[in-house]
Amino acid sequence: MIVCGDDALAHRLAGELHEVYGEQVTLLVPVRPDAPRTPSARAGRALALFGRVTAAVTRTTGTTAPPAPAATGADGGDPTGTLRVVESAEADDRALTDAGVERAAALALVHEDDETNIRAALTARRLNPRLRLVIRLYNRKLGQHLETLLDQAAAVAEPGLDPEKLDAATTVLSDVDTAAPGLAAAAVAGTSKVVQAGGLLLHAVERLPAAGEAPDPGLCTLALLSATARDPAGCEGSERSGDAGPRLLPDDRTVAAAIGRAAVTLEAVTPAGPVLTSARLAASALPVASLFSRRLRWSLAGAAAAVLALALASTFTTGDHPLHAAYLTLLDIFAIGDPAVGESTSRQVLQILAGFVGLLLLPVIVAALIEGLGTFRTATTLRRPPRGLSGHVVLLGLGKVGTRVLARLRRLNIPVVCVESDPEARGIAVARRLRVPTVIGDVTEEGVLEAARIDRAHALLALTSVDITNLEAALSARAVTPDLRVVLRLYDDDFATAVFRTLRTAHPAALTRSRSVSHLAAPAFAGAMLGRQVLGAVPVERRVLLFAAVDVADHPLLDGRTVAEAFHPGKWRVIALDRSGMYSGPAGRDPLWRLDPARVLEPADRVVVAATRRGLAELLGRGGRAAETGDGDVPLNPPRTDRG
């Protein structure tokens, strides 16, 4: 396996493949042309970054480390894979050849720049048409076209190549799309977590049990939350929290004994249907609310009611046809009708009343024209937060992650106020198009959070790429509103644990969450490199639960077993059948959306499983020692660093 990149996702992905799946991994790290040319300097930089992800890796401080000993597999007691770090100025032909792309099984291109990943993907496909490619792209539409193009290039290079059998496929993923649902759900209390698995929608929700009772399991319990969730001195559970941490995929006995612990349960499994986007729904109605204020709309409604009342009164008193009576009333209102001289007294009284209504209507019409003109003039500018706004989410940072989270929150009709220091940031155009109030300013400066109405906000989402900025924003917001719900984007696990403990001790009544985009996205990229589609990931405190599609045919742990027998607590659980492409009738008539525990899995079935990271590795036969030792850390060989 080859991983190209030099950010958090690249190093987490390399650690995931090496530590969890026991794969032989080469990490191709780009370096600047003006970087020091000594091997020890370059090796130290690469290993320092990688050490943040895999703390058990032994860092080398001298010259280039010798090659790691060959792996002997789980039976021999050594890790099944080795780790090698190669540094090069760019991922060109020479660098990819030195990394072994011609004999590699899969290549992940996870640079932050889309153009760099596309260029490297075209080069790698030319060097090895059978290579499995996993590409990180932010542009989803471009990614769909790129998948087709690269698969066609493989077919042209080797006409006899069968993508189904030889596994030569291209997968385009976006780390922010994987992480955005979890970040948005963490900021909004009661928001369910929805994972689309082929033709299914899996709905999971966090449940708080009644005092002295076990949590309601729903369809099945996906996870028990940390036992220290309400302890101010505790920490948000991670893989190193032990028995007090979250328990993923517990059995029924463990759930029944978990008195007072919150749980993440599967609430429903429903067929996925076509959903209209918010833009299409908004386009079907006139934007009256955005053109005119509420007071003006009420004034216009009152004037229309007065006109209708005068027209009806004229009909009853004069006996005219309703349309003719309404016509005469409008002429009187706009003062262009003939005076009612010589007519009945009732007609004269109605004409005087209509003239009075016309005088009242004149300023309303002028106000409507002014407001409409002002709305059109400010259509291309950012809105300011309204004075009376409350119960909203303050979103800090409109980069790649913040933009996706903003779009998701607006699809949920959740009011948002954005804060961004760069007026040319990627998400500014999205905020302007969605008419989201935005404050341009540095959050570390006084008055910026106050301008976002943080004192009346429901939650703060700090999603900048700098941990210290996110922490400073959280502390400033808590100083204004001690019970504010805070979600921080933090990369370093130790730093996140320390921040979490401190904030909970200082504000025990407030809810604090920390999330890492790379931590949520790395399992999906790793699964794609192994030829398995990870359909989604649900964050459970500082851990992650994966949903993947697995074919039952010839699988010794699934084929011929019942659904109950295929359940391995703490590892994986079959929760549904992926019926995409198998059933074309109405979804409501398919009885297999919900599985009977006694149902025997057949070779033709394709199941959706919920699994831990190591559980999925064991299910795919890739676990090695990492799968045998549970969720603890395992010792790793020192990575081998080559000069590119």
SVG drawing of the C-alpha trace seen along z (x, -y; Angstrom):
<svg xmlns="http://www.w3.org/2000/svg" viewBox="-79 -66 103 89">
<polyline fill="none" stroke="black" stroke-width="0.4" points="0.0,0.0 1.3,-3.5 0.0,-6.7 0.9,-10.0 0.5,-13.2 1.9,-15.1 -1.1,-16.2 -3.0,-14.7 -5.1,-12.4 -2.0,-10.9 -0.3,-10.1 -3.5,-8.7 -4.2,-6.6 -0.7,-5.2 -1.0,-4.4 -4.4,-2.8 -3.2,-0.5 0.0,0.5 -1.3,0.8 -4.9,2.0 -4.7,4.0 -1.1,5.2 -0.3,4.0 3.1,3.2 2.9,-0.6 5.0,-3.2 4.4,-6.8 5.4,-9.1 5.9,-12.5 6.5,-15.7 9.3,-18.1 10.0,-21.6 13.0,-21.9 14.7,-24.3 14.4,-21.8 17.6,-20.4 19.1,-17.7 20.5,-15.6 18.7,-12.4 18.5,-12.8 16.8,-16.2 14.2,-14.9 13.6,-11.7 13.2,-13.6 10.5,-15.8 8.5,-12.9 8.8,-10.8 7.8,-13.7 4.5,-14.1 3.9,-10.4 4.6,-10.1 1.6,-12.3 -0.7,-9.5 1.1,-6.4 2.8,-7.1 4.3,-3.6 6.5,-4.3 10.2,-4.5 11.6,-7.8 15.0,-7.8 17.4,-10.7 20.5,-9.7 21.1,-9.0 18.7,-7.0 17.3,-4.1 18.1,-0.6 15.4,1.4 12.9,2.9 13.1,6.7 10.8,8.7 7.4,9.4 6.7,13.0 3.0,12.7 0.9,13.1 2.0,16.7 5.6,15.6 4.9,12.9 6.0,10.0 3.8,7.4 2.5,8.5 3.5,5.3 6.3,2.8 6.3,-0.9 8.6,-2.8 8.8,-6.6 10.0,-8.0 10.5,-11.7 10.4,-13.4 9.7,-16.9 6.6,-15.7 4.7,-12.5 6.2,-12.1 7.3,-9.0 10.5,-8.6 9.0,-9.1 6.2,-6.6 8.6,-4.1 10.9,-4.4 7.8,-3.8 7.0,-0.6 3.9,-1.6 4.4,1.0 4.0,3.8 1.7,2.1 -1.9,3.2 -3.3,-0.2 -2.4,-3.9 -4.0,-6.6 -3.5,-10.2 -4.5,-12.4 -2.8,-15.8 -4.9,-18.8 -4.6,-20.1 -7.0,-18.5 -4.8,-19.2 -1.8,-17.5 -3.9,-14.4 -5.3,-14.3 -1.8,-14.6 -0.4,-11.8 -3.4,-9.6 -2.9,-9.9 0.7,-9.1 0.1,-6.1 -2.6,-4.6 -0.1,-4.8 2.6,-3.0 0.3,-0.3 -3.2,0.2 -4.1,2.8 -3.5,0.5 -6.4,-0.3 -6.6,-4.1 -8.2,-6.0 -8.2,-9.8 -9.1,-12.6 -11.0,-15.3 -13.1,-18.2 -14.9,-18.7 -17.5,-16.0 -18.7,-16.5 -15.1,-16.4 -14.6,-13.2 -17.4,-11.4 -15.9,-12.2 -12.4,-11.2 -13.5,-7.8 -14.9,-7.0 -11.9,-8.4 -9.3,-6.4 -11.2,-3.2 -11.5,-3.6 -7.7,-4.3 -7.1,-1.0 -9.3,0.8 -7.5,-0.8 -4.1,0.0 -5.0,3.7 -8.0,4.7 -8.3,8.0 -8.5,6.4 -11.6,7.3 -12.3,4.7 -14.6,7.1 -12.1,9.8 -8.8,8.0 -10.0,5.2 -8.6,2.4 -11.0,-0.3 -10.9,-4.0 -12.6,-5.5 -12.9,-9.2 -13.6,-10.2 -13.8,-13.5 -12.6,-13.6 -14.9,-16.6 -18.0,-14.9 -17.2,-11.9 -16.7,-14.1 -19.4,-16.8 -22.4,-14.7 -20.7,-13.9 -19.6,-17.5 -23.1,-18.9 -24.8,-16.3 -22.4,-17.0 -23.4,-20.7 -27.2,-20.1 -28.8,-18.2 -31.2,-15.5 -30.0,-15.4 -30.0,-11.8 -27.0,-10.4 -28.0,-9.2 -25.8,-6.9 -26.7,-6.1 -25.7,-2.5 -26.5,-1.8 -30.3,-1.7 -30.7,-2.1 -30.8,-4.9 -29.6,-3.9 -30.9,-6.2 -29.0,-6.3 -29.6,-8.5 -28.0,-9.1 -30.3,-8.1 -30.2,-9.2 -31.7,-6.5 -34.0,-7.2 -32.4,-7.3 -31.6,-3.8 -32.5,-2.1 -30.6,-0.6 -30.8,-2.5 -33.5,-1.6 -31.8,0.6 -34.1,-0.4 -33.5,2.0 -30.1,2.7 -27.5,0.9 -24.5,-0.3 -22.5,-1.7 -22.6,-2.5 -21.2,-5.9 -18.4,-6.5 -19.2,-5.8 -17.4,-9.1 -19.7,-11.1 -21.1,-12.9 -18.0,-13.0 -16.3,-16.5 -12.9,-14.8 -13.4,-12.2 -12.6,-12.4 -14.4,-11.7 -13.7,-8.1 -11.1,-7.0 -9.4,-3.7 -7.2,-4.0 -10.0,-4.6 -10.4,-1.0 -13.7,0.3 -14.8,-3.2 -14.7,-4.3 -17.3,-3.7 -18.3,-0.2 -18.8,0.4 -21.3,3.1 -22.1,4.5 -24.2,7.6 -27.6,7.6 -26.3,8.7 -23.8,5.8 -26.6,3.4 -28.9,4.6 -26.1,4.2 -25.2,0.7 -27.5,-1.1 -27.5,-4.9 -25.2,-4.9 -26.2,-6.7 -26.2,-4.7 -26.2,-5.2 -29.0,-3.0 -30.2,-2.1 -33.7,-3.6 -34.7,-2.7 -33.6,-1.3 -35.5,-2.8 -35.1,-2.7 -33.3,-5.7 -35.4,-7.6 -34.7,-10.7 -34.5,-13.8 -35.0,-17.3 -32.2,-19.6 -33.0,-22.7 -32.1,-24.9 -34.8,-23.2 -37.4,-23.5 -36.6,-27.2 -36.9,-27.8 -40.5,-26.6 -41.8,-29.5 -41.6,-33.3 -39.0,-34.9 -41.5,-37.2 -40.0,-36.7 -36.6,-37.9 -37.9,-40.9 -40.2,-42.4 -40.0,-42.6 -42.7,-41.1 -44.2,-44.5 -44.5,-45.4 -46.2,-42.1 -48.7,-42.6 -49.4,-46.1 -50.0,-44.9 -52.3,-42.2 -54.3,-44.7 -54.7,-47.0 -55.8,-44.0 -58.4,-43.1 -59.7,-46.7 -60.1,-46.7 -62.0,-43.4 -64.3,-44.7 -65.1,-47.9 -65.9,-45.9 -68.2,-43.5 -70.0,-46.5 -70.4,-48.1 -72.0,-45.0 -74.5,-44.6 -75.5,-48.3 -75.7,-49.1 -76.5,-45.6 -73.6,-45.8 -71.8,-42.7 -68.8,-41.9 -66.2,-42.5 -67.8,-45.8 -67.9,-46.8 -64.2,-45.9 -63.3,-47.9 -65.1,-51.0 -63.5,-50.6 -60.0,-50.5 -60.7,-53.6 -61.8,-55.4 -58.7,-54.2 -56.3,-55.5 -58.4,-58.7 -59.1,-58.3 -62.9,-57.7 -65.7,-60.2 -67.2,-61.8 -70.4,-60.1 -72.5,-63.3 -76.2,-62.6 -75.8,-59.0 -77.0,-57.2 -75.6,-58.1 -74.1,-54.7 -72.2,-55.0 -70.8,-58.4 -69.8,-57.1 -68.0,-54.1 -66.1,-56.5 -64.9,-58.6 -63.7,-55.5 -62.0,-54.2 -60.1,-57.5 -59.0,-57.3 -57.7,-53.8 -55.8,-55.1 -54.1,-57.7 -53.0,-54.9 -51.9,-52.7 -49.6,-55.3 -46.7,-55.1 -47.0,-51.3 -46.4,-51.2 -43.4,-53.5 -42.0,-51.4 -42.4,-48.2 -40.5,-49.9 -37.7,-51.0 -37.3,-47.6 -37.4,-45.7 -34.8,-48.0 -32.6,-47.6 -32.9,-43.8 -31.8,-43.7 -28.8,-46.0 -27.7,-43.9 -28.2,-40.5 -24.5,-40.2 -23.3,-41.3 -23.1,-39.3 -25.8,-39.7 -25.2,-40.9 -26.6,-38.9 -30.1,-40.2 -30.4,-41.9 -33.1,-39.5 -31.4,-36.3 -31.2,-33.5 -30.9,-29.7 -28.5,-29.6 -25.2,-27.9 -22.0,-30.0 -19.8,-28.4 -16.1,-29.4 -14.1,-28.8 -15.4,-28.6 -12.7,-26.5 -13.4,-23.1 -14.8,-21.5 -16.7,-24.6 -18.3,-25.0 -19.7,-21.4 -20.9,-21.6 -22.6,-24.9 -24.5,-23.4 -25.6,-20.4 -26.8,-22.6 -28.9,-24.7 -30.4,-21.6 -31.6,-20.8 -33.1,-24.3 -30.8,-25.2 -30.0,-28.9 -26.3,-29.6 -24.0,-32.6 -20.6,-32.3 -17.3,-33.9 -14.4,-34.0 -11.2,-36.0 -10.5,-35.7 -13.0,-37.6 -11.9,-35.4 -12.4,-32.1 -13.9,-29.2 -17.2,-29.3 -17.9,-33.0 -19.6,-32.5 -21.7,-29.7 -22.7,-31.8 -23.7,-34.7 -25.8,-32.4 -27.6,-30.8 -28.1,-34.3 -26.4,-33.2 -25.3,-36.0 -21.5,-36.3 -19.1,-38.2 -15.7,-39.0 -13.0,-39.2 -10.4,-37.4 -12.1,-35.5 -9.2,-36.3 -10.1,-40.0 -12.4,-41.5 -16.0,-42.0 -16.0,-39.4 -17.9,-36.7 -20.2,-39.3 -21.1,-40.5 -22.1,-36.8 -24.6,-37.0 -22.6,-34.3 -24.5,-35.3 -27.8,-34.0 -26.3,-31.1 -27.2,-27.4 -23.8,-26.0 -20.3,-26.9 -18.6,-24.9 -14.9,-25.8 -13.7,-24.3 -10.6,-26.2 -7.4,-24.2 -5.5,-25.6 -6.1,-23.9 -5.1,-26.9 -7.5,-29.2 -10.3,-26.7 -9.4,-26.5 -9.2,-30.3 -12.6,-30.7 -14.1,-28.1 -12.6,-29.7 -13.8,-33.2 -17.3,-31.9 -17.5,-30.1 -16.5,-33.3 -19.6,-34.9 -22.0,-32.0 -20.8,-29.3 -23.4,-26.7 -22.8,-27.0 -22.5,-23.8 -19.0,-23.6 -17.7,-21.4 -14.0,-21.7 -12.0,-20.4 -8.8,-19.1 -6.3,-16.8 -4.0,-15.8 -5.7,-13.2 -3.7,-14.0 -4.3,-17.7 -8.0,-17.0 -8.2,-15.0 -6.5,-17.7 -8.8,-20.4 -11.9,-18.2 -11.1,-17.5 -10.3,-21.2 -13.5,-22.5 -15.7,-20.0 -14.2,-20.6 -14.6,-24.4 -18.1,-24.1 -19.7,-20.8 -23.2,-21.7 -22.1,-22.5 -21.6,-20.0 -18.2,-19.8 -17.2,-17.6 -13.9,-17.3 -13.7,-15.8 -10.9,-15.2 -11.7,-15.2 -8.8,-12.9 -9.8,-10.5 -13.3,-10.2 -12.2,-10.0 -9.1,-7.7 -11.2,-4.4 -13.2,-5.1 -10.0,-5.7 -8.4,-2.5 -11.5,-0.5 -11.4,-1.7 -7.7,-0.8 -8.6,2.7 -11.3,3.0 -14.2,2.6 -16.6,-0.3 -17.0,-2.0 -20.4,-3.4 -20.2,-5.8 -18.7,-6.5 -20.5,-7.5 -18.3,-9.2 -18.7,-7.7 -16.9,-10.2 -13.2,-9.9 -13.8,-6.5 -15.5,-5.8 -18.0,-3.1 -17.9,-2.1 -20.6,-0.8 -19.4,1.3 -20.9,3.6 -19.6,7.2 -20.5,10.0 -21.5,13.2 -20.4,15.6 -17.5,17.8 -17.0,15.8 -16.3,18.2 -17.5,15.8 -20.8,15.1 -21.8,17.7 -24.3,20.3 -24.6,18.6 -27.6,16.9 -27.7,13.2 -27.3,13.9 -24.4,16.3 -22.6,13.8 -22.7,11.1 -19.3,10.7 -19.7,8.3 -17.1,5.5 -16.1,6.3 -18.9,6.4 -22.7,6.9 -24.9,7.5 -27.6,4.9 -29.3,5.0 -29.2,6.4 -27.9,4.1 -30.7,4.7 -29.4,2.2 -29.6,3.8 -31.4,6.8 -35.0,5.6 -36.8,3.3 -40.3,3.4 -41.8,1.0 -39.5,0.6 -42.4,1.0 -43.0,4.6 -39.5,5.8 -39.4,7.6 -35.6,7.7 -34.9,4.2 -35.1,5.5 -33.3,8.8 -34.6,11.6 -31.9,12.9 -32.7,16.4 -32.3,15.7 -29.5,17.7 -27.2,15.7 -27.0,17.0 -24.1,16.7 -26.1,14.4 -26.6,11.9 -24.7,8.6 -25.0,7.4 -24.4,4.1 -22.3,4.5 -21.4,2.1 -17.9,2.7 -15.0,1.3 -11.8,0.5 -10.1,3.7 -13.3,5.6 -13.5,4.7 -9.8,5.6 -10.5,9.1 -13.7,9.5 -11.6,8.8 -8.8,11.2 -6.3,8.3 -6.0,8.0 -2.6,9.6 -1.5,9.0 -3.5,5.7 -6.7,7.6 -5.7,10.1 -4.7,7.7 -8.0,5.8 -8.2,2.1 -4.9,1.4 -1.8,0.0 0.7,2.4 4.4,2.1 5.4,1.3 8.7,1.7 10.7,-1.5 9.7,-3.0 12.2,-2.8 13.0,-6.2 14.4,-6.3 15.7,-9.3 13.5,-10.3"/>
</svg>
